[in-house]
Amino acid sequence: MDIPLPSRDALKAQAKRLRAGLNAAGTPCSHAQALETIAHQWGARDWNTLSARAKDTPQPGYHPGQRISGRYLGQPFVGQIKAASRVGSARYRLTLRFDTKIDVVRSALFSSWRQQVNCVVDGTGRSLRKTSDGVPHVVLDDAWSGG
């Protein structure tokens, strides 16, 4: 299964993290070397080729087995996508499986633990359904930029 190519900015951020990690480990790496390495990791001949293929905006795409993190009903989670399908041109129906169960109730009187949920998110990773205070039920972190 092909992984969608991240945005040009996300690719540059990957190169920046690679360079910082290598330099911190005592292996000198220039910015140009880091860009070329990222290009090779994505199967491109060089950075210019990869940069031409990448878009300026993120290309969201979700697939089963993809690691994901974010918030569900205000609770942070880490997990993976168990099932994914496109709904229309800019929405995705996802089944998320959390690594550990999370309590989705804010009451001190009882709990409701969940390890798997279904949701529909838009291209920004936010669910269409919201809590009574206007916060999306699901907010996925950007898988490409690390934030």
Secondary structure, DSSP 4 states (H G I P E B T S, - for coil): -PPPPPPHHHHHHHHHHHHHHHHHTT----HHHHHHHHHHHTT-SSHHHHHHHS-SS------TT-EEEEEETTEEEEEEEEEEEEETTTEEEEEEEEEEEEE----SS---EEEEEEEEEETTSBBS-B-TTS-BSEEE--TTT--
